[in-house]
């Protein structure tokens, strides 16, 4: 048998030959968790490039999407299972051991308001990226996820009601969608007015600036380093900042839960622990 070279080859072989992945309750979770890696790195990604640093990068990207530590661990475990299974059949070299996160025990990282201002100022003055400065401020003062911001349309911003509708307008969404509304903070009112300008109703507010999600991740990481924060401070920390600031301001937990679109109160309560 030819040696396995790509991620897809490794996954296909594992699903064909690993008993617990061919049948039973383990098949569907395995399909879901391996699909995350395929989506982020592609089916043709070389298996010999799946190193510890590469998996750390994948973890950060999943965290940017709002995935929990538990979900990230399951993805890492699925990748590790694929590689170890292929290695046990001498189809690839012995893979590295990947670290697992401590679920529920991690510290919620957030930026202060001053640090967010510095991030936006650095993006504008050093990199001349107004788009990066704008999305940084709006992420921090709305608590919106990266994917939600990239899908935000001009019609979702209502200056008359001083409201941003995340997940679509209330009259045009289904019950299944994670729809919510967030008031427009004074800090981003002018930014939004300038940003949307002459945009048509269906135009994306940010999507055309960041056609590839990883472009935003890489650009934000460069700015973070310039304000002397380490690489653990990812774009998703702007969402954590919103939740933390709201707790510090005395906003009721249930209100924060609604503003952030959390499905479980326990998720919101971590911000109370942070403060």
Secondary structure, DSSP 8 states (H G I E B T S, - for coil): -----BHHHHHHHHHHH-HHHHSSTHHHHHHHHHHHHHHHH-TT-BGGG--HHHHHHHHHHHHHTT--HHHHHHHHHHHHHHHHHHHHTTSS----------TTTS------HHHHHHHHHHHHHTS--HHHHHHHHHHHHH---HHHHHH-BGGGEETTTTEEEETS-GGG--TTS--EEEE--HHHHHHHHHHHTT--TT-BSSTTT-SSHHHHHHHHHHHHHHTT--TT--TTHHHHHHHHHHHHTT--HHHHHHHHT-SSHHHHHHHHHH-
